[in-house]
Amino acid sequence: MKIFLALEDTFQVKMAGFLDNFRWPECECIDWSERRNAVASVVAGILFFTGWWIMIDAAVVYPKPEQLNHAFHTCGVFSTLAFFMINAVSNAQVRGDSYESGCLGRTGARVWLFIGFMLMFGSLIASMWILFGAYVTQNTDVYPGLAVFFQNALIFFSTLIYKFGRTEELWT
């Protein structure tokens, strides 16, 4: 159990700061260091929006359940739920730096984050299964399956950028 916790702490520390050493191209007119949170938020929002836009487009173009089964929207809903679950927990809470009280403390934050990532990966895997199982192997129009996959992939990348691309600033 101690080995698992040590590996988890190491993974969290490395993932939480993997964009800390990222250098923006030097431009004298813009100071990117102060705008990192804004840029990460805008990029994540654009990816999230694009994912849902692609899926809405597929639902409009293929309105019949034979073309795009309405149950396939479930993957995007669970990806969206996972987006909010993952980003509701700060990196400091997972490390145990700022979250001492509460129902489960640091362990509860880690379990919440783990469940969020499980939902996210499950939705991404399910969207791949939908793409190949319902469209590629059936020799039908593949666009609805691609829309389901790209929606979940874009929400996945949006989640990662929003979670790990921002810095945590303490408000005093």
Secondary structure as GFF3:
##gff-version 3
##sequence-region A 1 172
A	DSSP	alpha_helix	2	16	.	.	.	ID=ss1
A	DSSP	three_ten_helix	32	35	.	.	.	ID=ss2
A	DSSP	alpha_helix	36	61	.	.	.	ID=ss3
A	DSSP	three_ten_helix	70	73	.	.	.	ID=ss4
A	DSSP	alpha_helix	74	88	.	.	.	ID=ss5
A	DSSP	alpha_helix	91	95	.	.	.	ID=ss6
A	DSSP	alpha_helix	105	130	.	.	.	ID=ss7
A	DSSP	pi_helix	131	136	.	.	.	ID=ss8
A	DSSP	alpha_helix	143	164	.	.	.	ID=ss9
###
